[in-house]
Amino acid sequence: MGSATFALPSLDAISEAGHSVAAIFTQPDKPSGRGQSLQPPPVKKRATELSLPVYQPQSLKTDETRELIGSTAPEMIVVVAYGKILPKWLLEFPKYGCLNLHGSLLPKYRGAAPIQWAIANGESITGVTTMRIDAGLDTGDILQQAEERILPEDTASTLAPRLAQTGAELMISTLAGLKCNNLTARPQDDSQSSLAPILKREDGLIDFSRTATDAWNRLRGFQPWPGAFTKFRGKMLRVHSAVPAPEVAVVAAGHFTIENERLLLGFAHGTSLDIQELQMEGKKRMSGRDFINGYRPKCEEEVGG
């Protein structure tokens, strides 16, 4: 059971390892693009290439879906970035249970956006976890874990593929361990848990009461959506790339300053970001230098109003 690109390495690895895949369950096709034509989930495309049977039920709670899953007679269900909550009956259905690959070192970052929030919160290490699914939100017993370093240049878009690959290798290791009966599941320590809720558009609104480093972490974590945005001269301004600036200039929070042809944006406690790439509403992306030349922001001009 999977839908998003994150699930593809696991699907490939399970298939290549020789496991018998009885069926693929994925999300229904959804409208996308300007024409709003129906587009299949990435997992459906890959499953079709692998000549695997694909099912796309709108709900897992109907009698029809229950009969369908029963007809495939799975001994185990592997869930990776599926996007649906499994009902209680399904958790209890397969002989060897339901396994999930989660994009964090549980119990940290339980929820829908663990990769994004790990970066946004300034973590330097994250990882992946294979776990048995229970009725809670990513609260099941842990089977195996693998760490992955978060690089300073990482965004959610660059970290996710590495975690997906590491996760695929971990899933194969977990399946092998369960087959040999040499894995011991361990319960999660709820006192160490944290949440990674689904992202909302407003999470991308730049908050100038944060330090520049905090804002930079959120900028990296919330790529490609919701990104980082504010307003400038009454129009939407998106910041696509930036780095913390050395503390050599005093920049008022929520204001631009130009220093040595660098576009600096001020944050709390005298910190600032060196804006590398940004985009005004209705315009193409541009470098900080091109923005200076084109818009000629005044020294200490306010942003966000």
TORTOR-866439 format. One record per residue: x, y, z of N, C-alpha, C in turn; residue number from 1. Coordinates in Angstrom, 3 decimals, decimal comma, padded with zeros to 6 digits. Example, Ala and Ser with C-alpha at 12.3 -4.5 7.8 and 13.67 -1.06 7.14 Angstrom:
<atoms>
nc1;nc2;nc3;cac1;cac2;cac3;cc1;cc2;cc3;num
013,190;-005,690;007,800;012,300;-004,500;007,800;013,200;-003,300;007,800;1 $
012,850;-002,250;007,080;013,670;-001,060;007,140;012,900;000,030;007,870;2 $
</atoms>
This chain:
<atoms>
nc1;nc2;nc3;cac1;cac2;cac3;cc1;cc2;cc3;num
000,854;-001,177;000,000;000,000;000,000;000,000;000,888;001,224;000,000;1 $
000,797;002,016;-001,080;001,617;003,213;-001,191;001,115;004,075;-002,320;2 $
001,490;005,356;-002,290;001,027;006,276;-003,323;002,140;007,184;-003,836;3 $
002,862;007,830;-002,915;003,790;008,890;-003,281;005,127;008,354;-003,780;4 $
005,927;009,248;-004,350;007,256;008,906;-004,859;008,127;008,262;-003,787;5 $
007,957;008,679;-002,540;008,731;008,129;-001,420;008,607;006,607;-001,347;6 $
007,504;006,056;-001,826;007,261;004,613;-001,728;007,938;003,806;-002,831;7 $
008,396;004,459;-003,896;008,906;003,723;-005,058;010,119;002,848;-004,759;8 $
011,162;003,353;-004,048;012,304;002,476;-003,753;011,906;001,223;-002,969;9 $
010,951;001,354;-002,060;010,503;000,184;-001,291;009,796;-000,819;-002,193;10 $
008,943;-000,327;-003,084;008,254;-001,218;-004,020;009,263;-001,950;-004,897;11 $
010,239;-001,206;-005,432;011,262;-001,825;-006,274;012,052;-002,874;-005,499;12 $
012,453;-002,524;-004,269;013,286;-003,428;-003,480;012,541;-004,701;-003,123;13 $
011,276;-004,574;-002,743;010,480;-005,751;-002,390;010,315;-006,657;-003,604;14 $
010,076;-006,052;-004,751;009,915;-006,835;-005,970;011,217;-007,536;-006,353;15 $
012,330;-006,787;-006,274;013,631;-007,350;-006,649;014,102;-008,426;-005,675;16 $
013,651;-008,341;-004,425;014,072;-009,328;-003,420;013,359;-010,668;-003,585;17 $
012,410;-010,714;-004,499;011,754;-011,989;-004,777;010,492;-012,260;-003,984;18 $
010,041;-011,264;-003,224;008,787;-011,452;-002,489;007,620;-011,466;-003,474;19 $
006,642;-012,274;-003,178;005,454;-012,360;-004,019;004,493;-011,237;-003,653;20 $
004,330;-010,272;-004,552;003,448;-009,130;-004,305;002,070;-009,461;-004,865;21 $
001,120;-009,692;-003,975;-000,212;-010,115;-004,402;-001,003;-008,974;-005,025;22 $
-000,776;-007,759;-004,540;-001,539;-006,621;-005,054;-000,905;-005,320;-004,593;23 $
-001,182;-004,269;-005,355;-000,786;-002,913;-004,996;-002,059;-002,117;-004,753;24 $
-002,144;-001,493;-003,582;-003,240;-000,573;-003,290;-002,677;000,839;-003,238;25 $
-003,298;001,739;-003,989;-002,812;003,112;-004,052;-003,997;004,071;-004,122;26 $
-003,712;005,357;-003,991;-004,771;006,355;-004,015;-005,412;006,429;-005,406;27 $
-006,657;006,871;-005,482;-007,288;007,085;-006,791;-006,541;008,160;-007,591;28 $
-006,659;008,103;-008,914;-006,107;009,155;-009,764;-006,723;010,493;-009,366;29 $
-005,905;011,555;-009,448;-006,392;012,872;-009,039;-006,135;013,901;-010,131;30 $
-007,011;014,921;-010,245;-006,809;015,971;-011,253;-005,571;016,785;-010,927;31 $
-004,832;017,155;-011,984;-003,591;017,891;-011,785;-003,327;018,781;-012,995;32 $
-002,567;019,868;-012,762;-002,174;020,754;-013,853;-003,277;021,702;-014,269;33 $
-002,954;022,514;-015,271;-003,908;023,523;-015,726;-005,181;022,902;-016,274;34 $
-005,024;021,796;-016,978;-006,191;021,156;-017,553;-006,959;020,283;-016,593;35 $
-006,403;020,094;-015,383;-007,018;019,251;-014,353;-007,341;017,843;-014,873;36 $
-006,466;017,323;-015,722;-006,635;015,950;-016,187;-006,226;014,989;-015,078;37 $
-006,838;013,833;-015,063;-006,552;012,849;-014,027;-005,148;012,283;-014,197;38 $
-004,394;012,274;-013,087;-003,028;011,759;-013,097;-002,899;010,625;-012,091;39 $
-002,275;009,517;-012,484;-002,124;008,391;-011,560;-001,051;008,675;-010,518;40 $
-001,149;008,096;-009,328;-000,082;008,221;-008,337;001,201;007,572;-008,864;41 $
002,366;008,019;-008,420;003,626;007,414;-008,859;003,666;005,903;-008,655;42 $
003,098;005,420;-007,577;003,131;003,974;-007,302;002,327;003,204;-008,338;43 $
001,238;003,762;-008,807;000,452;003,084;-009,838;001,260;002,941;-011,119;44 $
001,974;004,009;-011,485;002,802;003,956;-012,691;003,847;002,853;-012,585;45 $
004,537;002,806;-011,431;005,589;001,798;-011,264;005,007;000,391;-011,202;46 $
003,886;000,224;-010,526;003,256;-001,098;-010,435;002,854;-001,610;-011,810;47 $
002,376;-000,702;-012,650;002,011;-001,081;-014,016;003,237;-001,545;-014,789;48 $
004,359;-000,838;-014,602;005,611;-001,241;-015,253;006,064;-002,613;-014,778;49 $
005,776;-002,939;-013,526;006,172;-004,227;-012,954;005,126;-005,317;-013,184;50 $
004,067;-004,971;-013,917;002,969;-005,909;-014,232;002,317;-006,461;-012,971;51 $
002,143;-005,594;-011,983;001,493;-005,979;-010,731;000,054;-005,479;-010,732;52 $
-000,876;-006,250;-010,166;-002,273;-005,810;-010,117;-002,428;-004,586;-009,210;53 $
-003,177;-003,594;-009,683;-003,325;-002,331;-008,965;-004,800;-002,096;-008,642;54 $
-005,047;-001,689;-007,387;-006,399;-001,344;-006,948;-006,359;000,053;-006,316;55 $
-007,429;000,814;-006,563;-007,475;002,196;-006,091;-008,816;002,510;-005,414;56 $
-009,126;001,862;-004,325;-010,415;002,110;-003,665;-010,491;003,512;-003,075;57 $
-011,666;004,108;-003,170;-011,874;005,411;-002,547;-011,823;005,294;-001,024;58 $
-012,257;004,147;-000,508;-012,298;003,944;000,933;-011,883;002,516;001,261;59 $
-011,258;002,351;002,431;-010,905;001,017;002,914;-011,976;000,454;003,848;60 $
-013,049;001,221;004,023;-014,058;000,838;005,016;-015,285;000,171;004,405;61 $
-015,328;000,015;003,087;-016,500;-000,574;002,453;-016,400;-002,102;002,422;62 $
-017,552;-002,741;002,324;-017,585;-004,203;002,217;-016,892;-004,664;000,940;63 $
-017,036;-003,873;-000,122;-016,414;-004,225;-001,401;-014,892;-004,285;-001,271;64 $
-014,305;-003,266;-000,600;-012,853;-003,251;-000,419;-012,417;-004,392;000,489;65 $
-013,218;-004,673;001,487;-012,891;-005,776;002,400;-012,856;-007,102;001,655;66 $
-013,819;-007,295;000,790;-013,847;-008,530;-000,007;-012,667;-008,580;-000,973;67 $
-012,330;-007,426;-001,540;-011,212;-007,355;-002,484;-009,902;-007,737;-001,802;68 $
-009,640;-007,158;-000,634;-008,411;-007,476;000,088;-008,417;-008,933;000,515;69 $
-009,581;-009,442;000,928;-009,677;-010,847;001,298;-009,339;-011,768;000,142;70 $
-009,712;-011,365;-001,078;-009,453;-012,203;-002,248;-007,966;-012,267;-002,590;71 $
-007,188;-011,246;-002,185;-005,751;-011,271;-002,454;-004,989;-012,096;-001,423;72 $
-005,644;-012,373;-000,286;-005,096;-013,235;000,777;-003,668;-012,852;001,169;73 $
-003,405;-011,608;001,555;-002,034;-011,226;001,915;-001,603;-011,839;003,240;74 $
-000,349;-012,300;003,292;000,219;-012,747;004,562;000,753;-011,566;005,358;75 $
001,108;-010,498;004,643;001,604;-009,283;005,280;001,243;-008,094;004,396;76 $
000,990;-006,968;005,038;000,729;-005,734;004,305;001,832;-004,737;004,651;77 $
002,493;-004,206;003,622;003,545;-003,211;003,793;002,992;-001,861;003,341;78 $
003,072;-000,880;004,218;002,509;000,446;003,949;003,638;001,471;003,903;79 $
003,753;002,192;002,781;004,759;003,246;002,630;004,110;004,431;001,912;80 $
003,944;005,535;002,626;003,405;006,764;002,024;002,120;006,499;001,247;81 $
001,177;005,821;001,898;-000,081;005,478;001,248;-001,053;006,647;001,292;82 $
-001,183;007,293;002,436;-002,071;008,441;002,542;-003,450;008,119;003,045;83 $
-003,668;006,900;003,508;-004,945;006,520;004,110;-004,687;005,804;005,435;84 $
-005,613;005,972;006,371;-005,533;005,285;007,664;-006,152;003,903;007,527;85 $
-005,457;002,894;008,010;-005,955;001,527;007,918;-006,964;001,264;009,037;86 $
-008,159;000,754;008,701;-009,156;000,451;009,733;-008,720;-000,749;010,581;87 $
-009,336;-000,873;011,728;-008,957;-001,898;012,701;-009,018;-003,307;012,106;88 $
-010,044;-003,586;011,325;-010,176;-004,934;010,785;-009,001;-005,290;009,879;89 $
-008,491;-004,278;009,161;-007,392;-004,534;008,237;-006,086;-004,764;008,994;90 $
-005,904;-004,058;010,102;-004,701;-004,247;010,906;-004,609;-005,678;011,423;91 $
-005,748;-006,278;011,655;-005,791;-007,629;012,224;-005,918;-008,716;011,160;92 $
-005,994;-008,309;009,894;-006,299;-009,288;008,842;-005,112;-010,166;008,437;93 $
-003,956;-009,613;008,061;-002,880;-010,480;007,565;-002,210;-011,275;008,689;94 $
-001,781;-012,461;008,357;-001,170;-013,376;009,330;000,014;-012,749;010,050;95 $
000,867;-012,034;009,305;002,073;-011,459;009,896;001,947;-009,950;010,140;96 $
000,719;-009,441;010,095;000,490;-008,063;010,465;000,747;-007,050;009,367;97 $
000,679;-005,777;009,742;000,887;-004,665;008,825;002,135;-003,891;009,246;98 $
003,033;-003,683;008,297;004,274;-002,954;008,559;004,225;-001,594;007,883;99 $
004,901;-000,639;008,506;004,973;000,704;007,942;006,416;001,182;007,929;100 $
006,781;001,907;006,872;008,052;002,617;006,831;007,749;004,087;007,087;101 $
008,335;004,623;008,166;008,077;006,013;008,549;009,352;006,825;008,413;102 $
009,223;008,066;007,930;010,382;008,895;007,621;010,935;009,683;008,786;103 $
011,094;009,038;009,941;011,746;009,673;011,088;012,243;008,585;012,026;104 $
012,990;009,008;013,035;013,412;008,096;014,094;012,361;008,139;015,193;105 $
011,345;007,319;015,040;010,268;007,297;016,026;010,836;006,992;017,423;106 $
010,213;007,606;018,455;008,907;008,292;018,470;008,935;009,763;018,071;107 $
010,085;010,270;017,611;010,120;011,662;017,175;009,414;011,813;015,828;108 $
008,706;012,887;015,690;008,055;013,278;014,440;007,040;012,254;013,943;109 $
006,100;011,943;014,814;004,944;011,157;014,396;004,010;012,058;013,584;110 $
003,503;011,553;012,482;002,565;012,343;011,702;002,874;012,365;010,224;111 $
002,210;013,278;009,516;002,184;013,257;008,053;003,401;013,873;007,395;112 $
004,154;014,733;008,120;005,254;015,466;007,474;006,538;015,390;008,292;113 $
007,037;014,189;008,572;008,218;014,067;009,439;009,495;014,627;008,832;114 $
009,673;014,488;007,531;010,897;014,976;006,881;010,929;016,496;006,924;115 $
009,813;017,117;006,597;009,740;018,569;006,562;009,985;019,182;007,943;116 $
009,348;018,623;008,964;009,454;019,220;010,300;010,820;018,961;010,929;117 $
011,458;017,850;010,602;012,799;017,602;011,138;013,764;018,693;010,670;118 $
013,686;019,057;009,391;014,541;020,131;008,875;014,106;021,478;009,452;119 $
012,805;021,721;009,456;012,293;023,006;009,931;012,668;023,273;011,379;120 $
012,807;022,223;012,171;013,154;022,382;013,581;014,653;022,360;013,836;121 $
015,436;022,306;012,762;016,882;022,424;012,908;017,597;021,160;013,319;122 $
016,987;019,999;013,104;017,654;018,736;013,444;018,862;018,516;012,529;123 $
019,878;017,862;013,046;021,043;017,502;012,236;021,040;016,021;011,870;124 $
020,241;015,236;012,595;020,117;013,799;012,333;018,642;013,437;012,294;125 $
018,264;012,646;011,315;016,935;012,061;011,283;017,104;010,613;010,852;126 $
016,103;010,010;010,241;016,252;008,628;009,816;014,925;008,028;009,408;127 $
014,885;006,715;009,385;013,681;005,974;009,015;013,449;004,862;010,023;128 $
012,199;004,453;010,131;011,801;003,419;011,092;010,859;002,439;010,413;129 $
011,087;001,149;010,613;010,070;000,156;010,273;009,357;-000,217;011,561;130 $
008,049;-000,289;011,487;007,247;-000,498;012,689;005,997;-001,311;012,366;131 $
005,463;-001,933;013,379;004,162;-002,590;013,261;003,088;-001,533;013,453;132 $
002,109;-001,537;012,585;001,055;-000,536;012,655;000,030;-000,937;013,709;133 $
-000,324;000,028;014,566;-001,429;-000,182;015,488;-002,468;000,908;015,249;134 $
-003,425;001,035;016,160;-004,532;001,966;015,940;-004,153;003,418;016,193;135 $
-002,962;003,692;016,753;-002,563;005,057;017,053;-001,894;005,739;015,878;136 $
-001,456;006,985;016,106;-000,765;007,756;015,078;000,729;007,465;015,166;137 $
001,198;006,520;014,349;002,614;006,145;014,304;003,129;005,739;015,677;138 $
002,317;004,990;016,417;002,665;004,603;017,790;003,037;003,123;017,926;139 $
003,046;002,388;016,829;003,292;000,950;016,900;004,713;000,593;017,303;140 $
004,909;-000,664;017,638;006,222;-001,149;018,077;007,258;-001,012;016,961;141 $
008,461;-000,602;017,368;009,559;-000,398;016,426;010,246;-001,722;016,129;142 $
010,543;-001,962;014,857;011,277;-003,158;014,442;012,743;-002,819;014,173;143 $
013,003;-001,883;013,265;014,371;-001,465;012,973;014,410;000,028;012,664;144 $
015,611;000,619;012,813;015,800;002,025;012,491;017,153;002,236;011,821;145 $
017,239;003,291;011,027;018,503;003,672;010,392;018,582;005,186;010,378;146 $
019,758;005,724;010,719;019,943;007,167;010,781;020,357;007,735;009,419;147 $
020,060;009,007;009,233;020,475;009,748;008,037;020,817;011,166;008,469;148 $
021,979;011,649;008,063;022,402;012,995;008,430;021,668;014,026;007,585;149 $
021,266;015,123;008,205;020,684;016,249;007,486;021,803;017,238;007,192;150 $
022,097;017,440;005,928;023,180;018,331;005,518;022,715;019,782;005,534;151 $
023,635;020,733;005,729;023,237;022,139;005,756;022,525;022,583;004,482;152 $
022,893;021,981;003,371;022,274;022,380;002,096;020,994;021,609;001,796;153 $
020,605;020,694;002,659;019,425;019,872;002,408;018,138;020,680;002,489;154 $
017,210;020,342;001,604;015,816;020,736;001,728;015,009;019,443;001,845;155 $
013,719;019,576;002,099;012,890;018,375;002,133;012,945;017,644;000,795;156 $
013,104;018,393;-000,287;013,139;017,791;-001,626;014,404;016,971;-001,863;157 $
015,515;017,339;-001,227;016,757;016,586;-001,432;016,919;015,471;-000,402;158 $
016,378;015,666;000,788;016,515;014,654;001,841;015,574;013,474;001,627;159 $
014,369;013,741;001,151;013,374;012,678;001,002;013,850;011,507;000,139;160 $
014,488;011,747;-001,019;014,941;010,603;-001,822;015,983;009,739;-001,106;161 $
016,866;010,357;-000,326;017,855;009,573;000,422;017,180;008,729;001,493;162 $
016,215;009,318;002,184;015,490;008,563;003,204;014,669;007,434;002,575;163 $
014,117;007,700;001,409;013,340;006,664;000,727;014,212;005,470;000,378;164 $
015,434;005,729;-000,094;016,351;004,649;-000,444;016,824;003,905;000,801;165 $
017,202;004,661;001,837;017,602;004,028;003,096;016,449;003,215;003,655;166 $
015,245;003,758;003,546;014,065;003,054;004,042;013,786;001,772;003,297;167 $
014,017;001,770;001,990;013,811;000,561;001,202;014,757;-000,543;001,656;168 $
016,012;-000,168;001,870;016,994;-001,158;002,356;016,611;-001,667;003,735;169 $
016,111;-000,764;004,573;015,703;-001,166;005,923;014,487;-002,090;005,874;170 $
013,563;-001,817;004,971;012,381;-002,665;004,853;012,760;-004,090;004,438;171 $
013,691;-004,217;003,506;014,136;-005,553;003,091;014,810;-006,269;004,256;172 $
015,622;-005,533;005,010;016,258;-006,106;006,193;015,212;-006,550;007,217;173 $
014,181;-005,743;007,384;013,121;-006,067;008,339;012,359;-007,309;007,908;174 $
012,010;-007,390;006,633;011,290;-008,564;006,138;012,122;-009,824;006,303;175 $
013,423;-009,708;006,034;014,307;-010,869;006,204;014,391;-011,277;007,672;176 $
014,479;-010,279;008,550;014,546;-010,575;009,972;013,282;-011,225;010,489;177 $
012,138;-010,774;010,020;010,871;-011,385;010,434;010,747;-012,806;009,903;178 $
011,219;-013,015;008,691;011,155;-014,363;008,108;011,994;-015,346;008,907;179 $
013,156;-014,864;009,384;014,055;-015,719;010,175;013,714;-015,706;011,658;180 $
012,705;-014,913;012,002;012,255;-014,828;013,400;013,362;-014,377;014,341;181 $
014,190;-013,421;013,884;015,276;-012,949;014,750;015,198;-011,449;015,023;182 $
013,979;-010,875;014,872;013,762;-009,476;015,212;012,875;-009,376;016,448;183 $
013,233;-008,485;017,339;012,420;-008,250;018,531;011,844;-006,844;018,468;184 $
010,557;-006,751;018,390;009,902;-005,442;018,370;009,990;-004,807;019,750;185 $
010,154;-003,487;019,777;010,216;-002,779;021,059;009,208;-001,638;021,068;186 $
008,564;-001,436;022,189;007,570;-000,358;022,260;008,229;001,011;022,213;187 $
007,499;001,988;021,735;008,001;003,355;021,694;007,904;004,003;023,074;188 $
008,844;004,896;023,331;008,831;005,673;024,569;008,018;006,937;024,317;189 $
006,775;006,936;024,746;005,881;008,057;024,464;006,383;009,372;025,055;190 $
007,200;009,293;026,105;007,699;010,523;026,732;008,676;011,265;025,818;191 $
009,201;010,579;024,814;010,153;011,184;023,884;009,504;011,566;022,554;192 $
008,194;011,460;022,478;007,516;011,656;021,199;007,366;013,140;020,850;193 $
007,260;013,404;019,555;006,928;014,735;019,045;006,100;014,552;017,786;194 $
005,421;015,617;017,375;004,487;015,520;016,259;005,002;016,245;015,023;195 $
004,600;015,734;013,878;004,913;016,352;012,579;003,612;016,471;011,800;196 $
002,784;017,456;012,163;001,455;017,562;011,548;001,529;017,892;010,063;197 $
000,443;017,608;009,374;000,357;017,917;007,953;000,580;019,418;007,756;198 $
001,305;019,759;006,711;001,636;021,165;006,471;000,421;021,947;005,981;199 $
000,353;023,186;006,422;-000,679;024,119;005,974;-000,017;025,271;005,232;200 $
-000,776;025,943;004,388;-000,207;027,041;003,612;000,404;028,099;004,521;201 $
-000,258;028,386;005,630;000,229;029,446;006,511;001,555;029,112;007,186;202 $
001,962;027,846;007,169;003,277;027,484;007,722;004,404;028,145;006,931;203 $
004,126;028,503;005,676;005,151;029,111;004,841;005,290;030,615;005,009;204 $
004,379;031,244;005,770;004,460;032,693;005,967;005,694;033,036;006,795;205 $
006,544;033,886;006,282;007,786;034,243;006,962;007,479;035,051;008,215;206 $
008,031;034,622;009,340;007,803;035,250;010,641;009,092;035,956;011,061;207 $
009,064;037,293;011,060;010,278;038,054;011,344;010,608;038,136;012,826;208 $
009,756;037,553;013,669;010,092;037,474;015,091;010,999;036,283;015,388;209 $
011,205;035,422;014,402;012,150;034,312;014,531;013,554;034,797;014,194;210 $
014,555;034,015;014,592;015,915;034,323;014,164;016,083;033,918;012,707;211 $
017,125;034,424;012,080;017,390;034,089;010,685;017,625;032,588;010,519;212 $
018,308;031,965;011,472;018,555;030,523;011,377;017,254;029,739;011,439;213 $
016,354;030,142;012,339;015,051;029,473;012,413;014,288;029,621;011,098;214 $
014,294;030,820;010,545;013,596;031,058;009,278;014,227;030,268;008,144;215 $
015,547;030,158;008,165;016,275;029,394;007,138;015,919;027,914;007,214;216 $
015,841;027,376;008,429;015,466;025,979;008,590;014,062;025,719;008,050;217 $
013,151;026,624;008,337;011,786;026,457;007,840;011,737;026,599;006,318;218 $
012,495;027,509;005,772;012,588;027,657;004,317;013,041;026,348;003,676;219 $
014,061;025,722;004,249;014,572;024,460;003,693;013,580;023,321;003,895;220 $
012,936;023,291;005,051;012,029;022,189;005,359;010,745;022,225;004,561;221 $
010,286;023,419;004,244;008,986;023,540;003,591;009,102;023,668;002,081;222 $
010,088;022,963;001,492;010,214;022,877;000,044;009,673;021,527;-000,430;223 $
008,924;021,460;-001,517;008,568;022,580;-002,393;007,319;023,342;-001,937;224 $
006,579;022,800;-000,953;005,336;023,448;-000,504;005,253;023,371;001,009;225 $
004,808;024,427;001,678;004,272;025,689;001,155;005,326;026,733;000,817;226 $
006,620;026,383;000,958;007,678;027,336;000,642;007,812;028,394;001,725;227 $
008,340;029,559;001,350;008,497;030,689;002,268;008,052;031,943;001,541;228 $
007,105;032,668;002,109;006,559;033,824;001,400;006,234;034,953;002,368;229 $
006,190;036,149;001,812;005,816;037,352;002,543;005,245;038,325;001,520;230 $
005,167;039,608;001,855;004,709;040,614;000,899;005,744;041,724;000,784;231 $
005,824;042,290;-000,401;006,721;043,420;-000,647;006,034;044,359;-001,626;232 $
005,886;045,595;-001,205;005,192;046,606;-002,016;003,799;046,142;-002,438;233 $
003,139;045,449;-001,492;001,757;045,038;-001,701;001,559;043,783;-002,520;234 $
002,646;043,130;-002,938;002,539;041,913;-003,740;003,241;040,745;-003,052;235 $
002,823;039,544;-003,441;003,424;038,334;-002,879;004,888;038,216;-003,285;236 $
005,722;037,901;-002,309;007,146;037,684;-002,550;007,525;036,330;-001,980;237 $
008,055;035,475;-002,840;008,487;034,149;-002,406;010,019;034,097;-002,343;238 $
010,536;033,547;-001,257;011,971;033,343;-001,120;012,254;031,869;-001,383;239 $
013,016;031,587;-002,427;013,301;030,205;-002,806;014,613;029,693;-002,223;240 $
015,570;030,582;-002,022;016,873;030,143;-001,531;017,532;031,274;-000,756;241 $
018,162;030,920;000,365;018,848;031,916;001,197;019,826;031,188;002,103;242 $
020,752;031,939;002,685;021,681;031,387;003,677;021,815;032,410;004,805;243 $
022,060;031,953;006,022;022,281;032,910;007,103;023,478;033,802;006,790;244 $
023,309;035,085;007,001;024,381;036,037;006,706;025,273;036,208;007,933;245 $
026,577;036,399;007,716;027,461;036,719;008,843;026,967;037,985;009,534;246 $
027,121;038,028;010,824;026,604;039,167;011,583;027,560;040,358;011,464;247 $
027,584;040,923;010,268;028,475;042,072;010,010;027,681;043,348;009,760;248 $
026,363;043,195;009,597;025,535;044,372;009,351;024,329;044,324;010,285;249 $
023,895;045,467;010,711;022,702;045,552;011,534;021,511;045,764;010,605;250 $
020,634;044,759;010,554;019,472;044,813;009,679;018,231;044,724;010,543;251 $
017,346;045,685;010,454;016,129;045,666;011,249;015,248;044,503;010,813;252 $
014,615;043,857;011,789;013,734;042,728;011,482;012,623;043,166;010,540;253 $
012,414;042,377;009,482;011,371;042,690;008,513;011,731;043,787;007,544;254 $
013,024;044,017;007,351;013,480;045,051;006,420;014,603;044,507;005,533;255 $
014,712;045,086;004,334;015,821;044,793;003,438;016,988;045,743;003,721;256 $
018,180;045,222;003,540;019,374;046,058;003,502;020,275;045,512;002,401;257 $
020,932;046,408;001,671;021,866;045,997;000,619;023,278;046,237;001,116;258 $
024,090;045,187;001,061;025,477;045,306;001,521;026,383;044,556;000,557;259 $
027,317;045,258;-000,055;028,259;044,637;-001,005;027,523;043,823;-002,071;260 $
026,461;044,409;-002,608;025,630;043,796;-003,658;024,908;042,540;-003,172;261 $
024,805;042,373;-001,870;024,027;041,279;-001,305;022,709;041,826;-000,786;262 $
021,638;041,052;-000,981;020,315;041,433;-000,493;020,097;040,756;000,852;263 $
020,084;041,531;001,915;019,928;040,997;003,258;018,521;041,282;003,773;264 $
017,937;040,289;004,421;016,606;040,413;005,006;016,726;040,194;006,499;265 $
016,275;041,178;007,288;016,497;041,153;008,724;015,489;040,311;009,491;266 $
015,992;039,685;010,573;015,160;038,892;011,478;015,478;039,284;012,921;267 $
014,965;038,520;013,859;015,091;038,858;015,275;016,541;038,811;015,744;268 $
016,815;039,572;016,802;018,108;039,570;017,484;019,267;039,970;016,561;269 $
018,989;040,845;015,608;020,042;041,346;014,745;020,564;040,358;013,727;270 $
019,828;039,274;013,487;020,259;038,272;012,499;019,641;038,574;011,142;271 $
020,222;038,028;010,100;019,691;038,282;008,755;019,987;037,123;007,826;272 $
019,210;037,042;006,748;019,413;036,063;005,686;019,945;036,776;004,448;273 $
020,916;036,144;003,811;021,412;036,581;002,513;020,522;035,904;001,467;274 $
019,669;036,678;000,814;018,683;036,125;-000,108;019,343;035,790;-001,437;275 $
019,327;034,518;-001,793;019,970;034,048;-003,022;019,030;034,049;-004,231;276 $
017,797;033,625;-004,004;016,835;033,530;-005,108;015,444;033,828;-004,570;277 $
014,695;034,646;-005,312;013,362;035,028;-004,879;012,487;035,284;-006,097;278 $
011,206;035,517;-005,828;010,268;035,631;-006,941;009,119;036,546;-006,552;279 $
008,940;037,611;-007,291;007,805;038,498;-007,080;006,568;037,915;-007,757;280 $
005,427;038,231;-007,216;004,156;037,764;-007,753;004,043;038,079;-009,240;281 $
003,741;037,059;-010,036;003,574;037,237;-011,474;004,859;037,317;-012,266;282 $
006,007;037,166;-011,594;007,301;037,256;-012,269;008,066;035,942;-012,146;283 $
009,152;035,827;-012,933;009,993;034,648;-012,864;010,951;034,753;-011,679;284 $
011,521;033,620;-011,323;012,538;033,615;-010,272;013,716;034,486;-010,694;285 $
014,365;035,091;-009,707;015,542;035,911;-010,005;016,513;035,843;-008,844;286 $
017,760;036,177;-009,120;018,779;036,208;-008,076;018,583;037,445;-007,211;287 $
019,212;037,419;-006,038;019,163;038,592;-005,181;019,725;039,814;-005,859;288 $
020,799;039,632;-006,617;021,425;040,769;-007,319;020,487;041,339;-008,379;289 $
019,806;040,458;-009,143;018,867;040,943;-010,155;017,690;041,663;-009,510;290 $
017,293;041,205;-008,342;016,210;041,861;-007,620;016,633;043,280;-007,224;291 $
017,861;043,400;-006,738;018,379;044,726;-006,373;018,378;045,650;-007,581;292 $
018,847;045,143;-008,719;018,935;045,965;-009,931;017,559;046,314;-010,493;293 $
016,631;045,349;-010,372;015,321;045,568;-010,978;014,360;046,354;-010,105;294 $
014,352;046,076;-008,813;013,382;046,708;-007,917;013,982;047,829;-007,078;295 $
015,297;047,888;-007,023;016,001;048,934;-006,292;015,389;049,189;-004,905;296 $
015,359;048,141;-004,064;014,796;048,339;-002,720;015,590;049,398;-001,959;297 $
014,865;050,268;-001,275;015,506;051,320;-000,495;016,118;050,726;000,765;298 $
017,166;051,343;001,239;017,802;050,888;002,471;016,777;050,889;003,602;299 $
016,707;049,785;004,307;015,767;049,589;005,409;014,307;049,618;004,950;300 $
014,065;049,238;003,670;012,667;049,185;003,206;011,965;048,004;003,852;301 $
010,738;048,241;004,301;009,998;047,224;005,053;009,461;046,134;004,145;302 $
009,485;044,911;004,693;008,955;043,727;004,009;007,838;043,146;004,879;303 $
006,814;042,610;004,238;005,776;041,931;004,988;004,546;042,759;005,260;304 $
004,577;044,035;004,918;003,428;044,881;005,178;002,373;044,796;004,088;305 $
</atoms>
